[in-house]
Amino acid sequence: MDNIKTTNSCRLCDSTDIIEILNFSNVPLANNLRDSADSTGEFRAPLRVFQCKNCGSHQLFDEVAPDILFKNYNYSSPPNLQKHFAEYADTTTRVLPIKKNDLIVGIGGNNGLLEVEYKKLGFDNIINIEPAGNIAKISEGNGIETINEFFTPNLAERIYKYDYVKAKLITCNNCFAHIPDLNEIVEGVKILLDPQGYFVFENAYWLNTILNLDVGQVYAEHIYYHSIKPLKQFFNKHGLTIAEVELNNVQMGSFRIYVTWTKNCGYQSSSVNNLIKLEEDFGLYKEETYSNLLNVKLHESHVNLLEQLSSNRPGKIALYGVPAKIVLLIQYFGLEKYIDYAVEESSLKVGKFVPGTKIEIKSREFWVNDDPATTIIGAYNFANDIKKKNYDYYGKWIIPFE
């Protein structure tokens, strides 16, 4: 298929010694919400994850062309990430050698929520690079200078030559997994990064994903499922060093990695090697880990979820939150037949239909007035926030994997 490119080698180290560890068949694109219930001709892509036996990286075999993947992009950073981004901006500007007039560049900064937090702290020289046109307009509306392009070495050169200033801080959050050619991205980072600068990025941590059975993280946009061991080797190849790794609870377990020039890196935190040992001790690079995941743990979760749905009191069942991660679970667990409608707080999604289904997405106000008997929390990584916000809902909550 012209719109799908399949690799037979590791994108990080070029090794052809790769093995399939997970296969979820063909799944609709998780962020391409439809405008009607008619799913005729809906684009689907195979979700097959391989492990590189050389460097340990986990990746998709198949990558969807960007013009298909981002054609109807509906993800905008939710407001409940604002507190996290405020902490992110505060921490990075305290621990890194950065001044108020230094250049900060966000790669794939989405609607600019993180950049807004830097601006609140008094940093004004900020650029957000966001390829999705509709999302870039939201970023601009938030007062952030935004370049509506994909980040490339060529763009990095153009930014540098505009005023001959390099970036003291380059961020890339929850999109370092999206970009097939990370070698090209890192080459662009090296062009733009100040000799004393840092490249800081966050991503869902594959170890936590497996520990939490959060297989909804597997979808077509996520080419990579990152862990520390292969990333250490990858950055070293480029003359860069992972100086520090911090863990947080975003996406049910993410890392924040601080990367700088190897020649200027005075230390490497013990967290790097400690996490690599943890990965190896757990069996993150062993084939049997994934066989057990599919055949035992996910099966048990499936049975438990269906038992909860079967025992619900009479009435409607709603799905609260339609993040990308719920699309695979709806198909894998066969949930469509149980769900009457979905609920979203994002106006970008209301009135559309969940990919691969005839489930219409309603507003939160509709859900409040309808007061369904049972509500499945689709955005299960924000389950506590959702329940707290809707403290006066007395129906039954169901949280996948709980």
TORKOL-4160 file (C-alpha; in steps of 0.2 Angstrom, whole numbers, padded with zeros to 4 digits, m for minus):
402
<pt num="1" X="0000" Y="0000" Z="0000"/>
<pt num="2" X="0007" Y="0017" Z="m0005"/>
<pt num="3" X="0002" Y="0025" Z="0011"/>
<pt num="4" X="0011" Y="0013" Z="0022"/>
<pt num="5" X="0029" Y="0010" Z="0023"/>
<pt num="6" X="0036" Y="m0006" Z="0031"/>
<pt num="7" X="0054" Y="m0007" Z="0038"/>
<pt num="8" X="0064" Y="m0023" Z="0039"/>
<pt num="9" X="0077" Y="m0015" Z="0050"/>
<pt num="10" X="0079" Y="m0005" Z="0066"/>
<pt num="11" X="0077" Y="0014" Z="0063"/>
<pt num="12" X="0089" Y="0018" Z="0077"/>
<pt num="13" X="0104" Y="0006" Z="0074"/>
<pt num="14" X="0100" Y="m0001" Z="0057"/>
<pt num="15" X="0101" Y="m0019" Z="0063"/>
<pt num="16" X="0091" Y="m0031" Z="0053"/>
<pt num="17" X="0090" Y="m0043" Z="0068"/>
<pt num="18" X="0072" Y="m0039" Z="0073"/>
<pt num="19" X="0058" Y="m0050" Z="0079"/>
<pt num="20" X="0039" Y="m0047" Z="0080"/>
<pt num="21" X="0033" Y="m0046" Z="0099"/>
<pt num="22" X="0015" Y="m0039" Z="0097"/>
<pt num="23" X="0002" Y="m0040" Z="0083"/>
<pt num="24" X="m0015" Y="m0031" Z="0085"/>
<pt num="25" X="m0020" Y="m0033" Z="0067"/>
<pt num="26" X="m0027" Y="m0018" Z="0057"/>
<pt num="27" X="m0033" Y="m0003" Z="0067"/>
<pt num="28" X="m0041" Y="0013" Z="0062"/>
<pt num="29" X="m0030" Y="0029" Z="0065"/>
<pt num="30" X="m0033" Y="0034" Z="0083"/>
<pt num="31" X="m0034" Y="0053" Z="0080"/>
<pt num="32" X="m0044" Y="0053" Z="0064"/>
<pt num="33" X="m0061" Y="0056" Z="0070"/>
<pt num="34" X="m0075" Y="0055" Z="0057"/>
<pt num="35" X="m0089" Y="0067" Z="0053"/>
<pt num="36" X="m0102" Y="0053" Z="0051"/>
<pt num="37" X="m0107" Y="0036" Z="0057"/>
<pt num="38" X="m0102" Y="0029" Z="0040"/>
<pt num="39" X="m0085" Y="0021" Z="0041"/>
<pt num="40" X="m0085" Y="0015" Z="0023"/>
<pt num="41" X="m0067" Y="0016" Z="0017"/>
<pt num="42" X="m0060" Y="0021" Z="0034"/>
<pt num="43" X="m0041" Y="0020" Z="0033"/>
<pt num="44" X="m0033" Y="0006" Z="0044"/>
<pt num="45" X="m0015" Y="0002" Z="0047"/>
<pt num="46" X="m0007" Y="m0014" Z="0054"/>
<pt num="47" X="m0001" Y="m0012" Z="0072"/>
<pt num="48" X="0014" Y="m0024" Z="0074"/>
<pt num="49" X="0028" Y="m0020" Z="0086"/>
<pt num="50" X="0045" Y="m0027" Z="0084"/>
<pt num="51" X="0060" Y="m0028" Z="0096"/>
<pt num="52" X="0078" Y="m0025" Z="0089"/>
<pt num="53" X="0089" Y="m0039" Z="0096"/>
<pt num="54" X="0104" Y="m0027" Z="0094"/>
<pt num="55" X="0100" Y="m0011" Z="0103"/>
<pt num="56" X="0084" Y="m0016" Z="0112"/>
<pt num="57" X="0072" Y="m0003" Z="0104"/>
<pt num="58" X="0054" Y="m0007" Z="0101"/>
<pt num="59" X="0046" Y="0000" Z="0086"/>
<pt num="60" X="0031" Y="m0002" Z="0074"/>
<pt num="61" X="0035" Y="m0012" Z="0058"/>
<pt num="62" X="0023" Y="m0001" Z="0048"/>
<pt num="63" X="0023" Y="0018" Z="0046"/>
<pt num="64" X="0008" Y="0028" Z="0039"/>
<pt num="65" X="0012" Y="0043" Z="0028"/>
<pt num="66" X="0011" Y="0059" Z="0037"/>
<pt num="67" X="m0001" Y="0067" Z="0025"/>
<pt num="68" X="m0013" Y="0053" Z="0030"/>
<pt num="69" X="m0009" Y="0052" Z="0048"/>
<pt num="70" X="m0011" Y="0070" Z="0052"/>
<pt num="71" X="m0025" Y="0074" Z="0039"/>
<pt num="72" X="m0039" Y="0076" Z="0052"/>
<pt num="73" X="m0028" Y="0078" Z="0067"/>
<pt num="74" X="m0039" Y="0081" Z="0083"/>
<pt num="75" X="m0027" Y="0081" Z="0097"/>
<pt num="76" X="m0025" Y="0097" Z="0107"/>
<pt num="77" X="m0015" Y="0096" Z="0124"/>
<pt num="78" X="m0029" Y="0095" Z="0137"/>
<pt num="79" X="m0031" Y="0108" Z="0151"/>
<pt num="80" X="m0027" Y="0095" Z="0164"/>
<pt num="81" X="m0009" Y="0095" Z="0158"/>
<pt num="82" X="m0007" Y="0113" Z="0163"/>
<pt num="83" X="m0001" Y="0110" Z="0180"/>
<pt num="84" X="0012" Y="0097" Z="0174"/>
<pt num="85" X="0018" Y="0109" Z="0161"/>
<pt num="86" X="0020" Y="0123" Z="0174"/>
<pt num="87" X="0031" Y="0111" Z="0184"/>
<pt num="88" X="0040" Y="0106" Z="0168"/>
<pt num="89" X="0044" Y="0124" Z="0164"/>
<pt num="90" X="0049" Y="0129" Z="0182"/>
<pt num="91" X="0060" Y="0113" Z="0184"/>
<pt num="92" X="0070" Y="0115" Z="0168"/>
<pt num="93" X="0073" Y="0134" Z="0170"/>
<pt num="94" X="0079" Y="0131" Z="0188"/>
<pt num="95" X="0091" Y="0116" Z="0185"/>
<pt num="96" X="0098" Y="0121" Z="0168"/>
<pt num="97" X="0109" Y="0136" Z="0164"/>
<pt num="98" X="0096" Y="0147" Z="0155"/>
<pt num="99" X="0093" Y="0165" Z="0155"/>
<pt num="100" X="0077" Y="0175" Z="0152"/>
<pt num="101" X="0083" Y="0181" Z="0134"/>
<pt num="102" X="0089" Y="0164" Z="0129"/>
<pt num="103" X="0080" Y="0155" Z="0114"/>
<pt num="104" X="0068" Y="0141" Z="0119"/>
<pt num="105" X="0062" Y="0130" Z="0104"/>
<pt num="106" X="0048" Y="0117" Z="0106"/>
<pt num="107" X="0047" Y="0103" Z="0093"/>
<pt num="108" X="0029" Y="0097" Z="0090"/>
<pt num="109" X="0023" Y="0109" Z="0104"/>
<pt num="110" X="0005" Y="0106" Z="0099"/>
<pt num="111" X="m0006" Y="0121" Z="0106"/>
<pt num="112" X="0008" Y="0129" Z="0115"/>
<pt num="113" X="0003" Y="0125" Z="0133"/>
<pt num="114" X="0021" Y="0122" Z="0139"/>
<pt num="115" X="0027" Y="0137" Z="0129"/>
<pt num="116" X="0014" Y="0148" Z="0138"/>
<pt num="117" X="0021" Y="0142" Z="0155"/>
<pt num="118" X="0039" Y="0148" Z="0150"/>
<pt num="119" X="0031" Y="0164" Z="0144"/>
<pt num="120" X="0023" Y="0166" Z="0162"/>
<pt num="121" X="0041" Y="0164" Z="0169"/>
<pt num="122" X="0047" Y="0179" Z="0159"/>
<pt num="123" X="0055" Y="0170" Z="0144"/>
<pt num="124" X="0050" Y="0179" Z="0128"/>
<pt num="125" X="0062" Y="0171" Z="0115"/>
<pt num="126" X="0051" Y="0156" Z="0112"/>
<pt num="127" X="0047" Y="0147" Z="0096"/>
<pt num="128" X="0034" Y="0132" Z="0094"/>
<pt num="129" X="0036" Y="0121" Z="0079"/>
<pt num="130" X="0020" Y="0113" Z="0075"/>
<pt num="131" X="0016" Y="0103" Z="0059"/>
<pt num="132" X="m0003" Y="0102" Z="0061"/>
<pt num="133" X="m0011" Y="0118" Z="0054"/>
<pt num="134" X="m0027" Y="0118" Z="0064"/>
<pt num="135" X="m0016" Y="0116" Z="0080"/>
<pt num="136" X="m0003" Y="0128" Z="0075"/>
<pt num="137" X="m0017" Y="0142" Z="0074"/>
<pt num="138" X="m0022" Y="0138" Z="0092"/>
<pt num="139" X="m0004" Y="0140" Z="0098"/>
<pt num="140" X="m0003" Y="0157" Z="0089"/>
<pt num="141" X="m0019" Y="0161" Z="0097"/>
<pt num="142" X="m0010" Y="0158" Z="0114"/>
<pt num="143" X="0002" Y="0171" Z="0110"/>
<pt num="144" X="0016" Y="0159" Z="0105"/>
<pt num="145" X="0027" Y="0162" Z="0089"/>
<pt num="146" X="0023" Y="0146" Z="0079"/>
<pt num="147" X="0031" Y="0139" Z="0064"/>
<pt num="148" X="0018" Y="0127" Z="0055"/>
<pt num="149" X="0031" Y="0115" Z="0048"/>
<pt num="150" X="0039" Y="0098" Z="0052"/>
<pt num="151" X="0056" Y="0100" Z="0061"/>
<pt num="152" X="0070" Y="0096" Z="0049"/>
<pt num="153" X="0089" Y="0101" Z="0048"/>
<pt num="154" X="0084" Y="0113" Z="0035"/>
<pt num="155" X="0072" Y="0122" Z="0046"/>
<pt num="156" X="0085" Y="0122" Z="0060"/>
<pt num="157" X="0097" Y="0130" Z="0048"/>
<pt num="158" X="0084" Y="0143" Z="0044"/>
<pt num="159" X="0080" Y="0147" Z="0062"/>
<pt num="160" X="0098" Y="0149" Z="0066"/>
<pt num="161" X="0102" Y="0160" Z="0051"/>
<pt num="162" X="0087" Y="0171" Z="0055"/>
<pt num="163" X="0096" Y="0180" Z="0069"/>
<pt num="164" X="0112" Y="0169" Z="0072"/>
<pt num="165" X="0106" Y="0163" Z="0089"/>
<pt num="166" X="0106" Y="0145" Z="0095"/>
<pt num="167" X="0094" Y="0138" Z="0107"/>
<pt num="168" X="0099" Y="0135" Z="0126"/>
<pt num="169" X="0084" Y="0123" Z="0127"/>
<pt num="170" X="0075" Y="0113" Z="0115"/>
<pt num="171" X="0060" Y="0103" Z="0120"/>
<pt num="172" X="0050" Y="0089" Z="0112"/>
<pt num="173" X="0036" Y="0081" Z="0122"/>
<pt num="174" X="0026" Y="0066" Z="0118"/>
<pt num="175" X="0031" Y="0067" Z="0100"/>
<pt num="176" X="0048" Y="0059" Z="0100"/>
<pt num="177" X="0039" Y="0043" Z="0097"/>
<pt num="178" X="0030" Y="0050" Z="0082"/>
<pt num="179" X="0044" Y="0054" Z="0070"/>
<pt num="180" X="0051" Y="0039" Z="0060"/>
<pt num="181" X="0068" Y="0047" Z="0056"/>
<pt num="182" X="0075" Y="0052" Z="0073"/>
<pt num="183" X="0092" Y="0053" Z="0066"/>
<pt num="184" X="0086" Y="0067" Z="0055"/>
<pt num="185" X="0078" Y="0076" Z="0070"/>
<pt num="186" X="0094" Y="0074" Z="0081"/>
<pt num="187" X="0104" Y="0081" Z="0067"/>
<pt num="188" X="0092" Y="0096" Z="0067"/>
<pt num="189" X="0094" Y="0098" Z="0086"/>
<pt num="190" X="0113" Y="0098" Z="0084"/>
<pt num="191" X="0112" Y="0112" Z="0072"/>
<pt num="192" X="0101" Y="0122" Z="0083"/>
<pt num="193" X="0108" Y="0118" Z="0100"/>
<pt num="194" X="0119" Y="0130" Z="0109"/>
<pt num="195" X="0136" Y="0122" Z="0115"/>
<pt num="196" X="0129" Y="0124" Z="0133"/>
<pt num="197" X="0112" Y="0119" Z="0129"/>
<pt num="198" X="0100" Y="0105" Z="0133"/>
<pt num="199" X="0088" Y="0094" Z="0123"/>
<pt num="200" X="0074" Y="0089" Z="0135"/>
<pt num="201" X="0060" Y="0077" Z="0130"/>
<pt num="202" X="0046" Y="0068" Z="0138"/>
<pt num="203" X="0038" Y="0052" Z="0132"/>
<pt num="204" X="0028" Y="0037" Z="0139"/>
<pt num="205" X="0041" Y="0025" Z="0146"/>
<pt num="206" X="0039" Y="0008" Z="0138"/>
<pt num="207" X="0043" Y="m0001" Z="0155"/>
<pt num="208" X="0028" Y="0008" Z="0163"/>
<pt num="209" X="0017" Y="0004" Z="0148"/>
<pt num="210" X="0020" Y="m0014" Z="0150"/>
<pt num="211" X="0019" Y="m0014" Z="0169"/>
<pt num="212" X="0002" Y="m0005" Z="0168"/>
<pt num="213" X="m0004" Y="m0015" Z="0153"/>
<pt num="214" X="m0007" Y="0001" Z="0145"/>
<pt num="215" X="m0007" Y="m0006" Z="0127"/>
<pt num="216" X="m0018" Y="0008" Z="0121"/>
<pt num="217" X="m0001" Y="0017" Z="0119"/>
<pt num="218" X="0001" Y="0007" Z="0104"/>
<pt num="219" X="m0006" Y="0016" Z="0089"/>
<pt num="220" X="0000" Y="0022" Z="0072"/>
<pt num="221" X="0007" Y="0038" Z="0077"/>
<pt num="222" X="0018" Y="0030" Z="0090"/>
<pt num="223" X="0032" Y="0023" Z="0079"/>
<pt num="224" X="0043" Y="0020" Z="0094"/>
<pt num="225" X="0040" Y="0013" Z="0112"/>
<pt num="226" X="0055" Y="0021" Z="0121"/>
<pt num="227" X="0066" Y="0014" Z="0135"/>
<pt num="228" X="0082" Y="0020" Z="0142"/>
<pt num="229" X="0095" Y="0007" Z="0136"/>
<pt num="230" X="0092" Y="0009" Z="0117"/>
<pt num="231" X="0091" Y="0028" Z="0119"/>
<pt num="232" X="0108" Y="0029" Z="0128"/>
<pt num="233" X="0116" Y="0020" Z="0113"/>
<pt num="234" X="0107" Y="0031" Z="0100"/>
<pt num="235" X="0112" Y="0048" Z="0108"/>
<pt num="236" X="0130" Y="0042" Z="0111"/>
<pt num="237" X="0131" Y="0038" Z="0092"/>
<pt num="238" X="0127" Y="0056" Z="0089"/>
<pt num="239" X="0140" Y="0064" Z="0101"/>
<pt num="240" X="0127" Y="0067" Z="0114"/>
<pt num="241" X="0124" Y="0060" Z="0131"/>
<pt num="242" X="0109" Y="0057" Z="0142"/>
<pt num="243" X="0114" Y="0067" Z="0158"/>
<pt num="244" X="0098" Y="0064" Z="0168"/>
<pt num="245" X="0082" Y="0055" Z="0168"/>
<pt num="246" X="0067" Y="0059" Z="0179"/>
<pt num="247" X="0051" Y="0049" Z="0180"/>
<pt num="248" X="0033" Y="0056" Z="0182"/>
<pt num="249" X="0015" Y="0049" Z="0181"/>
<pt num="250" X="0010" Y="0057" Z="0165"/>
<pt num="251" X="0003" Y="0044" Z="0153"/>
<pt num="252" X="0003" Y="0031" Z="0167"/>
<pt num="253" X="0022" Y="0033" Z="0168"/>
<pt num="254" X="0033" Y="0044" Z="0158"/>
<pt num="255" X="0051" Y="0049" Z="0158"/>
<pt num="256" X="0059" Y="0066" Z="0156"/>
<pt num="257" X="0077" Y="0065" Z="0148"/>
<pt num="258" X="0090" Y="0078" Z="0148"/>
<pt num="259" X="0102" Y="0077" Z="0133"/>
<pt num="260" X="0117" Y="0088" Z="0130"/>
<pt num="261" X="0134" Y="0087" Z="0121"/>
<pt num="262" X="0145" Y="0073" Z="0126"/>
<pt num="263" X="0161" Y="0084" Z="0126"/>
<pt num="264" X="0153" Y="0096" Z="0138"/>
<pt num="265" X="0144" Y="0084" Z="0149"/>
<pt num="266" X="0153" Y="0084" Z="0166"/>
<pt num="267" X="0142" Y="0069" Z="0173"/>
<pt num="268" X="0129" Y="0056" Z="0170"/>
<pt num="269" X="0117" Y="0053" Z="0183"/>
<pt num="270" X="0116" Y="0036" Z="0191"/>
<pt num="271" X="0098" Y="0036" Z="0186"/>
<pt num="272" X="0102" Y="0031" Z="0168"/>
<pt num="273" X="0111" Y="0015" Z="0172"/>
<pt num="274" X="0099" Y="0011" Z="0187"/>
<pt num="275" X="0084" Y="0012" Z="0175"/>
<pt num="276" X="0093" Y="0001" Z="0162"/>
<pt num="277" X="0097" Y="m0012" Z="0175"/>
<pt num="278" X="0078" Y="m0011" Z="0180"/>
<pt num="279" X="0073" Y="m0014" Z="0162"/>
<pt num="280" X="0084" Y="m0029" Z="0160"/>
<pt num="281" X="0079" Y="m0037" Z="0177"/>
<pt num="282" X="0061" Y="m0035" Z="0173"/>
<pt num="283" X="0064" Y="m0044" Z="0156"/>
<pt num="284" X="0059" Y="m0029" Z="0145"/>
<pt num="285" X="0070" Y="m0036" Z="0131"/>
<pt num="286" X="0064" Y="m0054" Z="0132"/>
<pt num="287" X="0052" Y="m0062" Z="0120"/>
<pt num="288" X="0042" Y="m0071" Z="0134"/>
<pt num="289" X="0038" Y="m0055" Z="0142"/>
<pt num="290" X="0026" Y="m0051" Z="0128"/>
<pt num="291" X="0019" Y="m0068" Z="0125"/>
<pt num="292" X="0014" Y="m0067" Z="0144"/>
<pt num="293" X="0007" Y="m0050" Z="0141"/>
<pt num="294" X="m0005" Y="m0055" Z="0127"/>
<pt num="295" X="m0009" Y="m0073" Z="0132"/>
<pt num="296" X="m0012" Y="m0070" Z="0151"/>
<pt num="297" X="m0012" Y="m0052" Z="0158"/>
<pt num="298" X="m0023" Y="m0044" Z="0144"/>
<pt num="299" X="m0034" Y="m0059" Z="0143"/>
<pt num="300" X="m0037" Y="m0057" Z="0162"/>
<pt num="301" X="m0041" Y="m0039" Z="0160"/>
<pt num="302" X="m0053" Y="m0042" Z="0145"/>
<pt num="303" X="m0063" Y="m0055" Z="0156"/>
<pt num="304" X="m0063" Y="m0043" Z="0171"/>
<pt num="305" X="m0069" Y="m0028" Z="0160"/>
<pt num="306" X="m0083" Y="m0039" Z="0152"/>
<pt num="307" X="m0089" Y="m0045" Z="0168"/>
<pt num="308" X="m0091" Y="m0027" Z="0175"/>
<pt num="309" X="m0100" Y="m0022" Z="0159"/>
<pt num="310" X="m0112" Y="m0037" Z="0160"/>
<pt num="311" X="m0116" Y="m0034" Z="0178"/>
<pt num="312" X="m0120" Y="m0016" Z="0176"/>
<pt num="313" X="m0137" Y="m0010" Z="0181"/>
<pt num="314" X="m0150" Y="m0007" Z="0167"/>
<pt num="315" X="m0147" Y="0009" Z="0157"/>
<pt num="316" X="m0136" Y="0018" Z="0145"/>
<pt num="317" X="m0117" Y="0015" Z="0145"/>
<pt num="318" X="m0106" Y="0030" Z="0141"/>
<pt num="319" X="m0088" Y="0032" Z="0137"/>
<pt num="320" X="m0080" Y="0047" Z="0145"/>
<pt num="321" X="m0065" Y="0053" Z="0135"/>
<pt num="322" X="m0059" Y="0048" Z="0118"/>
<pt num="323" X="m0040" Y="0049" Z="0119"/>
<pt num="324" X="m0030" Y="0040" Z="0105"/>
<pt num="325" X="m0026" Y="0025" Z="0117"/>
<pt num="326" X="m0045" Y="0020" Z="0119"/>
<pt num="327" X="m0047" Y="0016" Z="0100"/>
<pt num="328" X="m0036" Y="0000" Z="0101"/>
<pt num="329" X="m0045" Y="m0006" Z="0117"/>
<pt num="330" X="m0062" Y="m0004" Z="0109"/>
<pt num="331" X="m0057" Y="m0015" Z="0095"/>
<pt num="332" X="m0047" Y="m0027" Z="0105"/>
<pt num="333" X="m0059" Y="m0030" Z="0119"/>
<pt num="334" X="m0075" Y="m0028" Z="0107"/>
<pt num="335" X="m0082" Y="m0014" Z="0117"/>
<pt num="336" X="m0092" Y="m0005" Z="0104"/>
<pt num="337" X="m0108" Y="m0015" Z="0106"/>
<pt num="338" X="m0109" Y="m0010" Z="0125"/>
<pt num="339" X="m0106" Y="0009" Z="0122"/>
<pt num="340" X="m0121" Y="0020" Z="0118"/>
<pt num="341" X="m0111" Y="0036" Z="0116"/>
<pt num="342" X="m0094" Y="0044" Z="0120"/>
<pt num="343" X="m0091" Y="0060" Z="0130"/>
<pt num="344" X="m0078" Y="0073" Z="0127"/>
<pt num="345" X="m0073" Y="0090" Z="0134"/>
<pt num="346" X="m0063" Y="0095" Z="0119"/>
<pt num="347" X="m0073" Y="0105" Z="0106"/>
<pt num="348" X="m0062" Y="0098" Z="0093"/>
<pt num="349" X="m0070" Y="0080" Z="0095"/>
<pt num="350" X="m0088" Y="0084" Z="0100"/>
<pt num="351" X="m0100" Y="0079" Z="0085"/>
<pt num="352" X="m0088" Y="0067" Z="0078"/>
<pt num="353" X="m0087" Y="0048" Z="0078"/>
<pt num="354" X="m0074" Y="0037" Z="0087"/>
<pt num="355" X="m0063" Y="0029" Z="0074"/>
<pt num="356" X="m0068" Y="0012" Z="0068"/>
<pt num="357" X="m0085" Y="0013" Z="0076"/>
<pt num="358" X="m0102" Y="0021" Z="0075"/>
<pt num="359" X="m0101" Y="0029" Z="0092"/>
<pt num="360" X="m0105" Y="0047" Z="0092"/>
<pt num="361" X="m0095" Y="0059" Z="0103"/>
<pt num="362" X="m0106" Y="0070" Z="0114"/>
<pt num="363" X="m0102" Y="0085" Z="0125"/>
<pt num="364" X="m0100" Y="0084" Z="0144"/>
<pt num="365" X="m0116" Y="0094" Z="0146"/>
<pt num="366" X="m0126" Y="0081" Z="0136"/>
<pt num="367" X="m0118" Y="0067" Z="0148"/>
<pt num="368" X="m0123" Y="0077" Z="0163"/>
<pt num="369" X="m0141" Y="0079" Z="0158"/>
<pt num="370" X="m0142" Y="0061" Z="0152"/>
<pt num="371" X="m0135" Y="0054" Z="0168"/>
<pt num="372" X="m0131" Y="0036" Z="0161"/>
<pt num="373" X="m0131" Y="0022" Z="0173"/>
<pt num="374" X="m0113" Y="0017" Z="0169"/>
<pt num="375" X="m0098" Y="0027" Z="0162"/>
<pt num="376" X="m0082" Y="0019" Z="0156"/>
<pt num="377" X="m0067" Y="0031" Z="0158"/>
<pt num="378" X="m0059" Y="0031" Z="0141"/>
<pt num="379" X="m0045" Y="0043" Z="0147"/>
<pt num="380" X="m0041" Y="0031" Z="0161"/>
<pt num="381" X="m0024" Y="0040" Z="0164"/>
<pt num="382" X="m0034" Y="0055" Z="0170"/>
<pt num="383" X="m0047" Y="0044" Z="0180"/>
<pt num="384" X="m0045" Y="0053" Z="0196"/>
<pt num="385" X="m0046" Y="0070" Z="0189"/>
<pt num="386" X="m0062" Y="0065" Z="0179"/>
<pt num="387" X="m0070" Y="0057" Z="0195"/>
<pt num="388" X="m0066" Y="0072" Z="0205"/>
<pt num="389" X="m0073" Y="0085" Z="0192"/>
<pt num="390" X="m0089" Y="0074" Z="0192"/>
<pt num="391" X="m0091" Y="0071" Z="0210"/>
<pt num="392" X="m0110" Y="0072" Z="0209"/>
<pt num="393" X="m0111" Y="0058" Z="0196"/>
<pt num="394" X="m0119" Y="0043" Z="0205"/>
<pt num="395" X="m0118" Y="0031" Z="0191"/>
<pt num="396" X="m0106" Y="0017" Z="0190"/>
<pt num="397" X="m0088" Y="0021" Z="0185"/>
<pt num="398" X="m0078" Y="0008" Z="0176"/>
<pt num="399" X="m0059" Y="0010" Z="0173"/>
<pt num="400" X="m0050" Y="m0002" Z="0161"/>
<pt num="401" X="m0036" Y="m0012" Z="0169"/>
<pt num="402" X="m0041" Y="m0007" Z="0187"/>
